[in-house]
Amino acid sequence: MSGLPRWKVVGGGDKGGILVREKKETSSSQLDARLGTNAIIEELQLSGERLHFRKIEGDGPDTGWVSTRLKGKDLLLPLDEHSGARRPVVAWKDLAGQALGPWLAHEDKVTTVHFDSVGSCPRLVSACWSTASVRAWELSARPRQLWEMTTSGLVSDVLFTSASCLLTAVSANPMPSGSVCHQADFKQRMAELDDQLGDGDQLVCWSTNPPAPMRRMTFHQRGCHRLQAWPAGAAPELVASASADRLAVSAVEGDGCPKPESAWNTVRPHGDGKLRHLAWESAERLWSCDTSGLVKAWDVASGSSSPITETRLAVENASALAFLGGPGLLIAHETGFAFVDPRSGKLMRQQYTKDVVATACGVSNGQTDQSDFFAGVGCNLVRYETRFDGAEAKSHAVGMWTLPAKVTSVDAVSQSHDLGSVSHRVLFPGVAGLGSSR
């Protein structure tokens, strides 16, 4: 038995079954045969009220797309406890101790995941860079797709700024269709062409119900690669955005959209370097890092466009930047982690790993001398506990989950409950291969 949710066809009794289409879109081609009433099917993907199925028993096509409801009437009913129809609203506390997934998220590799830490219900967005697609998911025992949208370019980052507002950063024009778009060397060339977009295409604020553009920001002339909000885990007050030509900070308005004009910015913040990573230390101080390991601190409150500190680390392919509080600033790179003292900007120590570190994120637990972070180390998702001991930070792996492919993206949020305990929720569907049906 596959373990996939099962459904029973209860509609179409007077028509010989229910309509089946080739694709999710209701405008796609209709199959000749209907899916017979009382047929039993397996759920391959659930997107709103559209379901991709594989038939187990009964009459009709072996696979296709059907509607679960039509004009308020059920066409399908779930046979499994956790099927995605009419589930009650789930709260963060309901997911305590649970591991969700993996599930099919995109047709190609998932490159970005981001929790909605602003809304009251657990959900997240995933993005696929190569297909310029963003999808939202309701988190429960059986994650359900809420909506999908296509951005104006290859999506590099996403960020919730309110429960109904999402920012997207894109870094190049969409790829052409066809087999060429799946070639690794072609994707690499596209990644380097981040100056092809017109004004306002790089950074867009979207309403999420339903997805529709609300505002286009023109801070950047070239592709936007990174977004970072302050404060993290709450309603954002400031949003930082980074591209090759500009690093900008904008205040967030009441509707969740950043203001159309930047509150602070600096031109060519890393020169010819590839600026890809941001981390807030406070509402006044912002850190940036490029892929070569050049780390800079900026006083955004003073209005100065010059960095406060600048540190060149001996690392290759910096992949993440996170402020851990007392333990310092974390820079993940190809061979491990570097820890930088935020007061002096100096390197405190290096910690090496056996596999490449492709991604990392920090999670504060409310203690000034300790902070956790999660990292994608090869095919492993590793949780580290970091303590500030004397003059240096010491990290120890306290948990590890081995996945079927390399981890490409990770995000984490903290939720405080009535007893004052903190529960960490970590998402790791950003795994190469899990986004593909091939």
Secondary structure, 3 states (H helix, E strand, C coil): CCCCCEEEECCCCCCCCECCECCCCCCCCECCCCECCCCEEEEEEEECCEEEEEEEECCCCCEEEEECEECCEECEEECCCCCCCCCCCCCHHHHCCCCCCCCCCCCCCCCEEEECCCCCCCEEEEEEHHHCEEEEEECCCCCEEEEEEECCCCEEEEEEEECCEEEEEECCCCCCCCHHHHCHHHHHHHHHCCCCCCCCCCEEEEEECCEEEEEEECCCCCCEEEEEEECCCCCCCEEEEEECCEEEEEEECCCCCECCCCCEEEECCCCCCCEEEEEECCCCEEEEEECCCEEEEEECCCCCCCCCEEEECCCCCCCEEEECCCCCEEEEECCEEEEECCCCCCEEEEEECCCCEEEEEEEECCCCCEEEEEEEECCEEEEEEEEEECCEEEEEEEEEEECCCCEEEEEEEEEECCCCCEEEEEEEEEECCCCCCC
